[in-house]
């Protein structure tokens, strides 16, 4: 890569091959950021890099369920001025936990929680040392109460929400901003993998634009009209009431699924 064309600022984007991660890559590249594109599917990352411009992308095909993935990420980005982490990789499951495949549920904890914590530990230290940076983590509207038929996924997102709320005041004195993004239903590959049927959804670019606008201004953003409608509808209910209502919504989204 020619040093004259090398971007001055770099973002690490996990889950960059599809959905929200891809939307962040497109948005940041349009703002002249260099993008470290991380996902399992290398062919999709290559196609995205071609679209964004090879001079502003570094492709890292990694499976974040692998405990060694963060070490590889650390080595590959050691000489880059990374100022933003967008930890968008993650997946969900649906149906009763007792009937689910145990390995799938444990892998989800690895990807949604353990890997995110490892990435935050890596880049928070680097950003604090350079006196600037941003970390965008992905919670969900299901993070704010228990969710029957998606109990483990909701629990992983509750972890991320709590992590972001604690990290923001820890890192703010070092010039590092932390944001939790709690979207509602989004049109991406997430629903198909989780076995969900979504009646309404929003596009991933809504999330990317809202998150980048909110970074440094608040702790949590719930992007888009659909997320705001859902949170307003649930906001007056006690926690147990939200669990009941969201459980009914989840039952409708998993209707006809074996075991659900």
QUIRAKA-V637768 format. One record per backbone hydrogen bond with DSSP energy under -0.5 kcal/mol. CO is the residue of the C=O (numbers start at 0). NH is the residue of the N-H. Records with the same first field share a line. If there is no record, write none. Layout:
CO: NH / NH
This chain:
1: 4 / 5
8: 33
9: 82 / 83
10: 12 / 35
11: 13 / 85
12: 15 / 37
13: 87
14: 17 / 21
17: 20 / 21
18: 22
19: 23
20: 24
21: 25
22: 26
23: 27
24: 28
25: 29
26: 30
27: 30 / 32
28: 31
33: 10
34: 36 / 57
35: 12 / 37
36: 59
37: 14 / 15
38: 61
39: 41
40: 44
41: 45
42: 46
43: 47
44: 48
45: 49
46: 50
47: 51
48: 52
52: 55
53: 56
55: 34
57: 36
59: 38 / 61
61: 63
62: 65
65: 68
67: 71
68: 72
69: 73
70: 74
71: 75
72: 76
74: 77
76: 79
79: 81
80: 9
82: 133
83: 11
84: 86 / 135
85: 13 / 87
95: 98
96: 99
99: 101
100: 104
101: 105
102: 106
103: 107
104: 108
105: 109
106: 110
107: 111
108: 112 / 113
109: 114
112: 116
113: 117
114: 118
115: 119
116: 120
117: 121
118: 122
119: 123
120: 124
121: 125
122: 126
123: 127
124: 128
125: 129
126: 130 / 131
132: 176
133: 84
134: 136 / 178
135: 86
136: 138 / 180
139: 142
140: 143
141: 144
146: 149
148: 94
149: 153
150: 154
151: 155
152: 156
153: 157
154: 158
155: 159
156: 160
157: 161
158: 162
159: 163
160: 164
161: 165
162: 166
163: 167
164: 168
165: 169
166: 170
167: 171
168: 172
170: 173 / 175
171: 174
174: 132 / 176
176: 134
178: 136
179: 181 / 220
180: 138 / 182
182: 140
184: 201
185: 187
186: 203
187: 190
188: 192
189: 193
190: 194 / 195
191: 194
195: 197
196: 198
201: 186
202: 205 / 206
203: 206 / 207
204: 208
205: 209
206: 210
207: 211
208: 212
209: 213
210: 214
213: 216 / 217
218: 179
220: 181 / 222
222: 183 / 226
223: 227
224: 228
225: 229
226: 230
227: 231
228: 232
229: 233
230: 234
231: 235
233: 236
237: 241
238: 242
239: 243
240: 244
241: 245
242: 246
243: 247
244: 248
245: 249
246: 250
247: 251
248: 252
249: 253
251: 254
252: 196
253: 256
256: 259
258: 95
